[in-house]
């Protein structure tokens, strides 16, 4: 066990963030590693989503549910925009870069309503309007 404060601080920078950064660098530099890691990354995406949904259900948290939904929709939109025209993809990326942080801040600021039909309906309405806006505005004929 590490007892000194500077060593603990250094270890806190190295372990969670440094390991993730090193893994991202390896995946970015080695195409073979990227192909082998794709199923693992996809599995962890769905595992994290299911774990977050279980936590939102357990604690009756609409904010967590909508933050997860916003992140999942952004992931799906990025996959959709990867196959779009360059002009449409640029517009979609810019819109996602604006909407995702705004959504996360909005869902963290609103009061906790629990998992009621009204709160779920309003959150789904907000996210679905934004998803349609990204899909429509990212079309090449609209750019």
N, C-alpha and C positions, 0 to 999 in steps of 0.2 A: 504494500500500500504506500502511495506517495503522500508525504506529509507536508512538504514545503509548498508554499503558495505559487511561486513561479513555475515549479514543475507541474502542478495541477493545471495552471493556466495554459501552459504549453501543450500538455496532454489533451486538454479540451479543444484546442485548435486542431491538433493532429488527428485524433481518433474519429469523431463523426464526420467533420467536414473534409479533412485531408484524405480520408479513405474514399469518400465519395468522389472527390476531385481526381484522385489517382485512377479510380475505376473509369471515370468519364474520359480521362486522357488516354487510357489504354484502348477503350472502345473507339475513340475518335481516330487513333493512329493505326489500328490494326483491323482491316476489313474482315479477316477471318474470325477475329474475336467478336466483331459486331454480329456476324451471322450466327454464331453459336450462342450469343447472349440474347438474341431477339426473343426466343420463347421464354426465357427466364424473366426478362423485363416485362413481357406481356402477362406472365403469371403473377408477378409482384404487383402489377397495376390492378388486376382484378382482386387479388388478395387484400390489398390495402383498401380498395373500394368496398369490399364486403365487410371488412373489419370496421371501417368507418360507419357504414350503414348500421351494423350491429350496435355500435356505440351510440349512434344517434337514436336508434330505437330504444335502447336500454335506458338512456337518460332523458328521453322525450325531448330531444334538442332539434328544433327546426333549423337553427342557424348552422349546425354541423351538417345536416342533411343538404341544405341548399349550397353550402360551400363545396361539399363533395360533388353535388350535381353540376355546379359551375366549372369545377376542375375537370370533370369527366366530359362535359360538353366542349370545353376548350381543347382537350386531347382529341376528341373525335373531329372537331373542326380543323385542327392542324393536319390530321390524316387526310381529310377531304381537300384542304387547300394544297397539299403536296401534289395533287394530281390536277390542279387548276392551271389556267393560263398564268403567265408571269404577272400581268397587270392585275388580274383578279386575285391572285395569291397575295400580292403586295397590299392591296386594299383590305383583304381579309385579315392579314397579319396585323396591319395597323389597327383595325377595328378590335381584334382580339387583345392586342397589347393595351388598348384603352379600357375595354369592357371588363376584362378579368379582374384587374386590381380594384376597379370601381365596385364590382359585384362583391368581392371579398370584404372590402371595407364596409359596404352597405349591410351585408349579412352579419358582420361582427358588431355593427352599431345598433341595429334594430333590437328591440327587446325580445326576449325569449317568449314565444307564444305556445310552445309545446307542439305536439304533432296533432293539431286539430285540422279539420277539413278546411276551414277558412285560411289558416296559415299555409297549409300545403298548396291550396289552390292559388293563393296570391303569389307564392314563390315560383310555382310551376308556370304561372302566367307570365311573370317577369322574365324568367329564363327562356321560355319558348318564344316570346316576342324578340328577344335578343338573338336567339339561334336563327330565327327566320331572317332577321335583319342581316346577320353575317352571311347567310347563304345567298340572299338576294343581292346584296351589295358586292359580293365577291364574284358575281357572274361577269364574264368578260365584256358583255355588251353594256353593262352599267358603269364600267370604269372609264 
